[in-house]
Amino acid sequence: MQFPKFLLGDNTDYSDAIFIVHTEFPRFIINLENDEVEWLEDFEDEDQKELEDEMENLIQQATDFYDREISRYEA
């Protein structure tokens, strides 16, 4: 099964949270309520610098995805 790069997630147990799931490497879930990130990958110490460099870009992409999806609901 193939998934889109980002998925929008919601859960009634976390009523204020909106989750974005990044399905490509490096996989992660971000909670847009507080920008908390949960990585779904294990990283080696030497990968940490590269991950930090890419993190800002990935979070921006996730936020842009969310904004696009919400604008489509409002239309």
Secondary structure, 3 states (H helix, E strand, C coil): CCCCCEEEECCHHHCCCCEEEECCCCCEEEECCCCEEEECCCCCHHHHHHHHHHHHHHHHHHHHHHHHHHHHHHC
